[in-house]
Amino acid sequence: MTWDRNPQTRAQIESLVKAGHVEELRRRLCSRMSFGTAGLRAAMGAGFARINDLTIIQSTQGMYKYLAKFFPDLGSRGLVVGYDTRAQETCGCSSERDPSPTRCSCLGAAAGIMVTASHNPKEDNGYKVYWNNGAQISSPHDKEILRCIEESVEPWPDSWNEKLPDSSALRSDPLQEICHLYMEELSSLCFHRELNSKTSLKFVHSSFHGVGHRYVQQAFKVFGFPQPIPVPEQKDPDPNFSTVSCPNPEEGESVLELSLRLAEKEGARVVVATDPDADRLAVAEQCKWKVFTGNELAALLGWWMLYNWKETHPEFKKVYMLATTVSSKILQTIARTEGFHFEETLPGFKWIGNKICDLTKTGHEVIFSFEESIGFLCGSMVPDKDGVSAAVVVAEMAAYLENKNLTLNQQLKNIYENYGYHISKTSYVICNDPPTVKRIFSRLRNFGGENLYPILCGGYNIVQVRDATTGYDNNQPDQKSVLPVTKSSQMVTFTLQNGIVATLRTSGTEPKIKYYTEFCAPPGESDISSLEEELKRVTAALVEEFLEPDKNNLIPRSV
């Protein structure tokens, strides 16, 4: 209360103290946010465990302290500050109120911070940190920044001076310059501009009450398309996300209702929807409205980027595609057939972004990357997922296929017939009690006795176990996983004797336990319905046997 000069958040703590709500005070004050797969993320409100003016000040002071040690030229390189449109009136918190930096690779800045909670519920906000290579930070930077934050918790004399940036000669706004450079580079992903300008296809775009409208409109113009039809109710920023129950387009048809209805009215066959900070992309096509999963879109985009690369390049020696380990293995299968390189990373685009930077340094070309949670990067313009570029690339692919009398869904089937069907299921349960989550994964690691993992799932033998939390992998000669160890999160992968790969992991941004299963069939396998049924049965067994949802009071995903 001494440090917090925001009267609304300070009043929240005063009210809890007066009412004697010790448990709620303990939840808010006795722990600090830590870096997950997308930086710091929490509900807005008072307390060190939440996003508010004070914790943003503390985080930025710690960030500065670390950067000043790491970059002797920090004063001349500077930081990039970005924010989305989130706000919460009851606690006086908003993204714009809090100074913070964003992607910074093209400016040569030391680092960046973006105040955003992406697709999280409206109550949340976040603090994403980017390194000087433009990718999100990973270890050891995250741990060292947290240590510096803990050493810098008392606000400095000028930290609450909101007018300081307005009067500082050090401040500049490069937004227009960056937008111009981005759109120039975006044109390198356009392969059929003339065809785009002549297409009869119409597109609908929803920005989900976020920041994407302006940039998607400009991107379509760069590619020679007429402007996509915006969903009027969702076009402008709205921190309350008034027309959707959840601002995450990954939830599918239930949150895309306004987009689909508008598309039917306007005769538009394809809907593209970016999440509030426009780094994720959902796509639907009008054939009884097929909403593509992230894995299906990746199959299409991977095929498209490879097809256009082959048109102008004779070999693949230095070509890579990347995916997170919980995503579909479809790119791996295509790579084995076509001869380019494929690598997996841990979940979270920060791992992909840093891998792109490493590969680029050694002269390799990353032409496509993705994570199953509708995060895509076509080319390597920025080392992070990008819904704006992905949206216009999908539009060009759809226009090209339309010229061949094919739909996106028909082409997806062609890809699976050529390389083998990859049938996947991704979902989650909600668990608001961290000790329960810890107990669930501890039980997995001691399922048949101390340090003995399960040996059966759904009646099938488990032939491989990889635990990214402990670094165990029984398929390696030394039983050590080749992926980096991530002790701060939970993730265990099982490979079954019938070829199904199943992963259980905690979300890095929300109170969820996610589960992923995939069946990779060989080319020519035609009895897809029986494979889908088997995958459904094994997935149900995975959840019931290993998560025990009833016993652990887990909340299933609402349909």
C-alpha positions in Angstrom: 0.0 0.0 0.0 3.0 2.3 0.5 4.3 1.6 -3.0 1.0 1.6 -4.9 -0.1 5.0 -6.0 -3.0 3.8 -8.1 -5.9 4.6 -5.8 -8.2 1.9 -7.2 -5.8 -1.1 -6.8 -4.7 0.3 -3.4 -8.3 0.4 -2.4 -8.8 -3.3 -3.3 -6.0 -4.3 -0.8 -7.4 -1.9 1.9 -10.8 -3.5 1.4 -9.5 -7.0 1.7 -7.5 -6.1 4.9 -10.5 -4.4 6.4 -12.7 -7.5 5.7 -10.1 -9.9 7.0 -9.9 -11.9 3.8 -6.5 -13.5 4.6 -6.6 -16.3 2.0 -7.4 -13.8 -0.8 -4.6 -11.5 0.4 -2.2 -14.5 0.5 -3.1 -15.5 -3.1 -2.5 -11.9 -4.3 0.6 -11.0 -2.2 2.6 -14.1 -1.4 3.6 -15.1 -4.8 5.0 -13.3 -7.9 4.2 -13.9 -11.6 6.8 -16.0 -13.5 7.6 -16.2 -17.2 5.5 -18.9 -19.0 5.3 -19.7 -22.7 4.2 -16.1 -23.4 5.9 -14.0 -20.7 4.1 -12.8 -17.5 0.4 -13.2 -17.6 -2.3 -12.9 -14.9 -5.6 -11.2 -14.1 -5.6 -7.4 -13.7 -6.0 -6.2 -10.1 -4.1 -5.5 -6.9 -1.3 -7.6 -5.6 2.1 -8.9 -6.7 0.6 -12.0 -8.3 -1.5 -9.8 -10.7 -1.0 -7.3 -13.5 -1.3 -3.7 -12.3 0.6 -0.4 -12.5 2.9 -1.4 -9.6 3.9 -4.8 -10.9 4.5 -3.3 -14.4 6.8 -0.7 -12.7 8.6 -3.5 -10.8 8.9 -5.7 -13.9 10.3 -2.8 -16.0 12.8 -1.7 -13.3 14.1 -5.3 -13.1 14.2 -5.5 -16.9 16.2 -2.3 -17.1 18.6 -3.5 -14.4 19.3 -6.7 -16.3 19.6 -5.0 -19.7 22.0 -2.3 -18.3 24.3 -5.1 -17.2 24.0 -7.0 -20.5 24.2 -4.2 -23.0 26.9 -1.5 -22.4 25.3 0.5 -25.3 21.7 0.3 -23.9 21.4 4.1 -23.8 21.9 4.4 -27.6 20.0 1.2 -28.6 17.0 1.8 -26.5 13.8 -0.3 -26.0 10.7 -0.8 -28.1 7.4 -0.2 -26.3 4.1 -1.8 -27.4 0.6 -2.4 -26.0 -2.7 -3.7 -27.0 -6.2 -2.4 -26.1 -7.0 -4.2 -22.9 -8.3 -2.3 -19.9 -10.3 -2.9 -16.6 -12.1 0.1 -15.2 -12.6 -1.4 -11.7 -8.9 -1.4 -11.0 -7.8 1.5 -13.2 -5.5 -0.8 -15.3 -5.0 -0.7 -19.0 -2.4 -1.8 -21.5 -1.8 1.7 -22.8 -1.4 3.1 -19.3 1.7 0.9 -18.7 4.9 1.8 -20.6 6.3 -1.4 -22.2 8.4 -2.6 -25.2 7.6 -5.1 -28.3 9.3 -6.9 -31.2 12.5 -5.1 -32.0 14.6 -7.0 -34.5 14.4 -4.4 -37.3 15.2 -1.4 -35.1 18.4 -2.9 -33.5 17.0 -2.2 -30.1 18.3 -4.0 -27.0 14.9 -5.6 -26.2 11.1 -5.1 -26.3 8.1 -5.5 -24.0 4.6 -5.9 -25.2 1.7 -5.4 -22.8 -0.9 -7.9 -23.9 -2.7 -11.0 -22.8 -3.4 -12.1 -26.4 -6.5 -14.3 -26.5 -6.9 -14.7 -22.7 -10.2 -13.7 -20.9 -10.9 -10.0 -20.7 -9.9 -9.9 -17.0 -6.3 -10.7 -17.9 -3.3 -8.8 -19.1 0.3 -9.7 -19.7 3.9 -8.6 -20.2 5.8 -10.3 -23.1 9.5 -9.7 -23.3 11.5 -9.9 -26.5 15.3 -10.1 -26.8 17.5 -8.1 -29.3 17.0 -10.8 -31.9 13.2 -10.1 -32.0 12.3 -13.5 -30.4 10.7 -13.9 -27.0 13.1 -14.5 -24.2 14.1 -18.0 -23.1 16.4 -19.3 -20.4 18.6 -18.0 -18.9 17.3 -14.5 -19.6 13.9 -15.2 -18.1 15.3 -16.4 -14.8 17.8 -13.6 -14.6 15.2 -10.9 -15.3 12.9 -12.3 -12.6 15.9 -12.2 -10.1 16.5 -8.5 -11.1 12.7 -7.8 -10.6 12.8 -9.2 -7.1 15.8 -6.9 -6.4 13.9 -3.9 -7.7 10.5 -4.0 -6.1 10.5 -0.5 -4.5 9.4 2.0 -7.2 12.2 4.5 -8.1 11.4 8.2 -7.5 10.3 8.9 -11.1 8.6 5.6 -11.8 5.1 6.9 -11.1 5.7 10.1 -13.2 3.2 9.4 -16.0 4.2 12.6 -17.8 7.9 11.8 -18.0 7.7 10.0 -21.5 5.8 13.0 -23.0 8.6 15.4 -22.1 11.5 13.1 -22.8 13.7 13.8 -25.8 14.6 10.1 -25.9 11.1 9.1 -26.9 10.1 8.5 -30.5 7.2 6.7 -32.2 8.4 4.4 -35.0 5.0 2.8 -35.7 4.5 4.2 -39.2 8.1 3.3 -40.2 7.8 -0.2 -38.8 4.4 -0.7 -40.5 5.9 0.5 -43.9 8.9 -1.9 -43.5 6.6 -4.8 -42.5 4.3 -4.4 -45.5 7.3 -4.1 -47.9 8.7 -7.4 -46.6 5.2 -9.0 -46.6 5.2 -8.7 -50.4 8.0 -11.3 -50.5 5.3 -13.9 -49.5 3.1 -12.9 -52.4 3.5 -15.3 -55.4 0.4 -14.7 -57.5 -0.6 -11.1 -57.3 -2.2 -10.9 -60.7 -4.4 -13.9 -59.9 -5.3 -12.3 -56.5 -6.6 -9.2 -58.2 -8.9 -11.2 -60.5 -10.3 -13.7 -58.0 -14.0 -14.0 -57.5 -13.6 -15.1 -54.0 -14.8 -12.9 -51.2 -13.3 -13.0 -47.7 -14.6 -11.9 -44.3 -12.3 -10.9 -41.5 -12.9 -10.6 -37.8 -10.3 -8.8 -35.5 -12.1 -10.1 -32.4 -12.3 -6.6 -30.9 -8.5 -6.3 -31.1 -5.8 -4.5 -33.1 -5.8 -6.6 -36.3 -8.4 -4.8 -38.6 -6.1 -2.0 -39.9 -3.2 -4.3 -40.6 -5.1 -7.1 -42.3 -6.8 -4.6 -44.6 -3.3 -3.2 -45.6 -1.9 -6.7 -46.0 -4.7 -7.7 -48.5 -4.0 -4.5 -50.4 -0.3 -5.4 -50.7 -1.3 -8.8 -52.2 -3.5 -7.2 -54.7 -6.8 -8.3 -53.2 -9.9 -6.2 -52.7 -10.3 -5.5 -49.0 -11.8 -8.2 -46.9 -15.3 -7.6 -45.4 -14.9 -6.7 -41.8 -17.3 -7.9 -39.1 -18.6 -4.5 -38.0 -19.4 -5.5 -34.5 -15.9 -6.8 -33.9 -13.8 -4.4 -36.0 -12.8 -1.8 -33.4 -10.9 -2.4 -30.2 -13.1 -3.2 -27.2 -11.5 -4.3 -23.9 -14.8 -5.9 -22.9 -14.9 -8.2 -26.0 -18.6 -7.5 -26.0 -19.8 -9.9 -28.7 -17.8 -13.1 -27.7 -17.9 -15.3 -24.7 -14.2 -15.9 -25.1 -11.8 -13.7 -27.3 -10.0 -16.8 -28.6 -10.8 -17.8 -32.2 -9.3 -21.2 -31.5 -12.6 -22.1 -29.8 -14.1 -22.5 -33.2 -17.6 -22.1 -34.6 -19.1 -21.0 -31.2 -17.1 -17.8 -31.2 -17.1 -17.3 -35.0 -20.9 -17.0 -35.2 -21.0 -13.3 -36.4 -18.3 -14.0 -39.0 -20.0 -17.0 -40.4 -23.4 -15.2 -40.5 -21.9 -12.2 -42.3 -20.1 -14.5 -44.8 -23.3 -16.2 -45.7 -25.0 -12.8 -46.2 -22.2 -11.4 -48.3 -21.5 -14.7 -50.3 -18.0 -15.0 -48.9 -16.6 -18.5 -48.9 -13.6 -18.0 -46.6 -13.5 -16.4 -43.1 -10.2 -15.4 -41.5 -10.2 -14.3 -37.8 -7.3 -12.9 -35.9 -7.2 -12.9 -32.1 -7.1 -9.6 -30.2 -3.3 -9.1 -30.6 -3.4 -10.5 -34.2 -0.7 -13.2 -33.7 -3.1 -16.2 -34.1 -5.3 -17.0 -37.0 -8.5 -19.1 -37.4 -9.9 -20.0 -40.8 -13.3 -21.3 -41.8 -14.6 -22.3 -45.3 -18.2 -22.4 -46.4 -18.8 -26.1 -47.2 -21.3 -26.6 -44.3 -18.7 -24.4 -42.5 -15.5 -26.3 -42.0 -13.5 -24.6 -39.3 -9.9 -25.8 -39.7 -7.8 -26.9 -36.8 -4.4 -25.5 -36.3 -2.9 -28.8 -37.4 -5.0 -28.8 -40.6 -4.1 -25.2 -41.5 -0.5 -26.1 -40.9 -0.7 -29.0 -43.4 -2.2 -26.5 -46.0 0.3 -23.7 -45.3 3.3 -26.1 -45.2 2.2 -27.5 -48.6 1.7 -24.0 -50.0 5.0 -22.6 -48.9 6.9 -25.7 -50.1 5.0 -25.6 -53.5 6.0 -22.0 -54.1 9.6 -22.5 -52.9 10.0 -25.4 -55.4 8.8 -23.2 -58.2 11.9 -21.0 -57.9 14.5 -23.1 -56.1 16.0 -26.3 -57.3 17.1 -27.9 -54.0 16.2 -28.1 -50.3 19.6 -28.6 -48.6 19.2 -25.5 -46.5 15.4 -25.4 -46.1 13.7 -26.0 -42.8 10.2 -26.2 -41.4 9.6 -26.1 -37.6 6.8 -27.1 -35.3 6.3 -27.5 -31.6 6.4 -31.1 -30.2 2.7 -31.2 -29.3 1.7 -30.2 -32.9 0.9 -32.6 -35.8 3.8 -34.6 -37.3 2.5 -33.8 -40.8 5.4 -31.5 -41.7 7.8 -34.2 -40.5 6.1 -36.7 -42.8 6.2 -34.3 -45.8 9.9 -33.5 -45.0 10.8 -37.2 -45.2 9.2 -37.5 -48.6 10.3 -34.2 -50.1 13.8 -34.0 -48.7 13.8 -30.7 -46.7 14.8 -30.5 -43.0 12.3 -30.5 -40.1 12.8 -29.8 -36.4 10.6 -29.9 -33.3 10.8 -27.5 -30.4 9.2 -27.3 -27.0 5.7 -25.7 -26.9 5.6 -22.0 -27.1 6.6 -19.8 -30.1 9.6 -18.4 -28.1 11.3 -21.7 -28.8 10.5 -21.6 -32.5 11.5 -17.9 -32.7 15.0 -18.6 -31.2 15.5 -21.7 -33.4 14.7 -19.5 -36.4 17.4 -17.0 -35.3 19.9 -19.8 -34.8 19.2 -21.4 -38.2 19.3 -18.1 -40.0 22.7 -17.3 -38.6 24.1 -20.5 -40.2 22.7 -19.7 -43.6 19.5 -21.8 -43.5 16.1 -20.8 -44.7 13.0 -21.4 -42.5 10.0 -21.2 -44.8 7.2 -22.2 -42.4 6.7 -22.7 -38.7 3.7 -23.4 -36.6 2.1 -24.5 -33.3 -1.2 -26.3 -33.2 -2.9 -23.6 -31.2 -3.4 -21.7 -34.5 0.0 -19.9 -34.4 1.7 -19.7 -37.8 4.7 -18.0 -39.4 5.1 -18.1 -43.2 8.7 -17.4 -44.0 10.8 -15.7 -41.3 9.8 -12.1 -41.4 9.6 -11.9 -37.6 10.7 -14.6 -35.2 7.2 -15.0 -33.8 3.8 -16.2 -34.8 1.9 -13.7 -37.1 -1.8 -13.8 -37.8 -1.7 -10.8 -40.2 0.7 -12.4 -42.7 -0.9 -15.9 -42.3 -4.3 -14.4 -43.1 -3.3 -13.0 -46.4 -1.2 -16.0 -47.4 -4.3 -18.2 -46.7 -6.3 -15.9 -48.9 -3.8 -16.2 -51.8 -3.7 -20.0 -51.4 -7.5 -20.1 -51.5 -7.6 -17.9 -54.6 -5.0 -20.1 -56.4 -7.0 -23.3 -55.5 -10.2 -21.6 -56.6 -8.6 -21.1 -60.0 -7.9 -24.9 -60.1 -11.5 -25.6 -59.1 -10.4 -26.7 -55.6 -11.5 -25.7 -52.1 -9.1 -25.5 -49.2 -10.8 -28.6 -47.7 -10.4 -30.5 -50.9 -6.7 -29.6 -51.1 -6.3 -30.7 -47.4 -7.7 -34.2 -48.4 -5.3 -34.3 -51.3 -2.4 -33.6 -49.0 -3.5 -36.4 -46.6 -4.0 -38.8 -49.5 -0.4 -38.1 -50.7 1.4 -38.2 -47.4 -1.0 -40.2 -45.1 -3.8 -39.0 -42.9 -2.8 -37.3 -39.7 -5.8 -37.4 -37.4 -5.4 -35.4 -34.3 -7.4 -34.3 -31.3 -6.6 -31.4 -29.0 -8.5 -30.2 -26.0 -8.2 -29.3 -22.3 -9.6 -29.4 -18.9 -9.6 -26.5 -16.5 -8.0 -26.8 -13.0 -7.9 -23.7 -10.8 -6.0 -25.5 -8.0 -2.2 -25.7 -8.6 -1.6 -28.4 -5.9 -4.1 -30.6 -7.8 -2.1 -30.2 -11.0 1.1 -31.0 -9.2 -0.5 -34.1 -7.7 -1.8 -35.3 -11.1 1.6 -35.2 -12.7 3.3 -36.7 -9.6 0.9 -39.6 -9.9 1.9 -40.1 -13.5 5.6 -40.3 -12.6 4.9 -42.9 -9.9 2.0 -44.7 -11.5 3.3 -48.2 -11.0 5.6 -47.5 -8.0 8.3 -45.0 -7.4 9.6 -43.5 -10.7 7.5 -45.9 -12.7 5.4 -44.4 -15.5 2.2 -46.0 -16.8 2.7 -49.0 -19.1 -0.8 -49.1 -20.6 -3.3 -46.6 -22.0 -6.7 -47.6 -23.5 -5.5 -51.2 -23.6 -2.4 -50.5 -25.6 1.2 -50.8 -24.4 3.1 -47.6 -23.9 6.4 -48.0 -25.8 8.0 -44.6 -25.1 7.7 -42.0 -22.3 9.3 -38.6 -22.6 9.0 -36.2 -19.7 10.2 -32.7 -20.6 9.8 -31.6 -17.0 12.4 -34.0 -15.6 14.3 -34.6 -18.8 13.6 -38.4 -18.9 13.2 -40.2 -22.2 13.3 -44.0 -22.2 13.8 -44.1 -26.0 17.3 -42.5 -25.7 20.4 -44.5 -24.9 21.2 -42.4 -21.8 17.4 -42.0 -21.1 17.8 -38.2 -21.3 15.5 -36.2 -23.5 17.0 -34.3 -26.4 14.5 -31.4 -25.8 15.5 -28.8 -23.2 14.3 -29.5 -19.7 11.5 -27.2 -18.5 11.1 -27.6 -14.8 8.7 -24.7 -14.4 5.9 -26.5 -16.4 4.5 -30.0 -16.7 4.7 -32.0 -19.9 4.7 -35.8 -20.4 4.4 -37.6 -23.8 3.4 -41.2 -24.4 3.9 -43.2 -27.6 1.6 -46.2 -27.9 2.2 -49.5 -29.7 -0.5 -48.7 -32.3 1.4 -45.4 -33.2 -0.7 -42.9 -31.4 1.3 -40.1 -29.7 -0.3 -38.5 -26.7 0.8 -35.6 -24.6 -0.4 -34.1 -21.4 0.9 -30.6 -20.4 0.0 -27.5 -18.4 -0.8 -24.3 -20.2 1.8 -21.5 -19.9 -0.9 -18.8 -19.9 -4.1 -20.2 -18.4 -5.2 -22.7 -15.6 -5.6 -25.5 -18.1 -4.2 -29.1 -18.5 -4.1 -29.6 -22.2 -4.1 -33.0 -24.0 -3.0 -33.8 -27.5 -3.3 -37.1 -29.4 -2.5 -37.9 -33.0 -2.7 -41.0 -35.3 -0.4 -40.9 -38.2 -1.6 -43.3 -40.9 0.5 -44.5 -43.9 -0.3 -43.2 -47.4 -3.1 -45.3 -48.9 -4.9 -46.0 -45.7 -8.6 -45.5 -46.6 -10.5 -46.6 -43.5 -10.2 -43.2 -41.9 -13.4 -43.6 -39.8 -12.0 -46.5 -37.9 -8.8 -44.6 -37.2 -10.8 -41.7 -35.9 -12.9 -43.9 -33.7 -9.7 -45.6 -32.2 -8.2 -42.2 -31.6 -11.3 -41.0 -29.9 -11.4 -44.1 -27.6 -7.7 -43.8 -26.6 -8.1 -40.0 -26.0 -11.0 -40.7 -23.7 -9.0 -43.3 -21.8 -6.0 -41.0 -21.6 -8.1 -38.3 -19.9 -10.1 -40.7 -17.6 -7.1 -42.9 -16.5 -4.4 -40.3 -16.2 -6.3 -37.1 -15.2 -9.2 -38.6 -13.2 -11.4 -35.5 -13.9 -14.2 -36.4 -11.5 -11.9 -37.2 -8.6 -9.9 -34.0 -9.2 -12.9 -31.7 -9.9 -11.6 -30.8 -13.4 -13.8 -28.7 -15.5 -14.2 -29.9 -19.1 -13.9 -27.7 -22.1 -17.3 -26.1 -22.9 -18.5 -27.0 -26.4 
